[in-house]
Amino acid sequence: QDFYRSVTEKSAAESQPAPEYPLNQPADNGVLQITVSSAQDGQYAFQSKKFFIVNANLKNLKAADNIQVTGGNFELIDSGGSGSFPYSVGSQVVYDIRPQESANIQLTFIIPQDRTGTAIRFTFPSPADATGAKNGILFRI
């Protein structure tokens, strides 16, 4: 019975809609703050694809301990309802953000030419002292 309750509670928590934010509005989980400042179509790429560029700022709100953020924390939802992870996150694989410091990042996604981005889903890394929005948030484009 405890197993059933655990699975049911977890499923209910995961089915909750993600909080939504517009561009340029900061969102945080008490540990990490993110602001998506711009999102726009880029140049055409290969095989009927194009680049979609997103700029964001990440700030470590902690007094101690670095926070690591990777491309896997971001997902672009396009106008066809498909999700894709960034092709690159600036020039780094992992952003290691020191306490009370911030990082400006540029994410590059590759999507079909006939689509555009509609939202950025951000899933916060899972530090033990985080609060709220544990399943992620959406920035509407």
PESUL-V648887 format. One record per pair of residues at least 12 apart in sequence whose C-alpha atoms are under 6 Angstrom apart, sorted by the first residue. I is the first residue (numbers start at 0). GAP is how many residues later the second one is. D is the distance in whole Angstrom. If there is no record, write none. Layout:
{{I	GAP	D} {I	GAP	D}}
This chain:
{{17	119	5} {18	118	5} {19	117	6} {19	118	5} {19	119	6} {20	118	5} {21	117	5} {21	118	5} {22	13	5} {22	14	5} {23	12	6} {23	13	5} {28	101	6} {28	102	5} {28	103	6} {29	100	6} {29	101	6} {30	30	5} {30	31	6} {30	99	6} {31	27	6} {31	28	5} {31	29	5} {32	25	6} {32	26	5} {33	23	6} {33	24	5} {34	21	5} {34	22	5} {35	20	4} {36	18	6} {36	19	5} {37	16	6} {37	17	5} {38	14	6} {38	15	4} {39	12	6} {39	13	5} {47	65	6} {48	62	5} {48	63	4} {48	64	5} {49	60	6} {49	61	6} {49	63	5} {50	58	6} {50	59	5} {51	56	6} {51	57	5} {52	54	6} {52	55	5} {53	52	6} {53	53	5} {54	50	6} {54	51	5} {55	48	6} {55	49	5} {56	46	6} {56	47	4} {57	44	5} {57	45	5} {58	42	6} {58	43	4} {59	39	5} {59	40	5} {59	41	6} {60	39	5} {61	37	5} {62	36	5} {63	35	5} {64	34	6} {65	31	5} {65	32	4} {65	33	6} {66	29	6} {66	30	5} {67	27	5} {67	28	5} {68	25	6} {68	26	5} {69	24	5} {70	15	6} {70	18	6} {72	49	6} {72	50	5} {73	47	6} {73	48	5} {74	45	6} {74	46	5} {75	43	6} {75	44	5} {76	40	6} {76	41	6} {76	42	5} {77	38	5} {77	39	4} {77	40	5} {78	36	5} {78	37	5} {78	38	6} {78	39	6} {85	21	6} {85	22	5} {85	23	4} {86	21	5} {86	22	5} {87	19	6} {87	20	5} {88	17	6} {88	18	5} {89	15	6} {89	16	5} {117	23	5} {118	20	5} {118	21	4} {118	22	5} {119	18	6} {119	19	5} {120	16	6} {120	17	5} {121	14	5} {121	15	5} {122	13	4}}
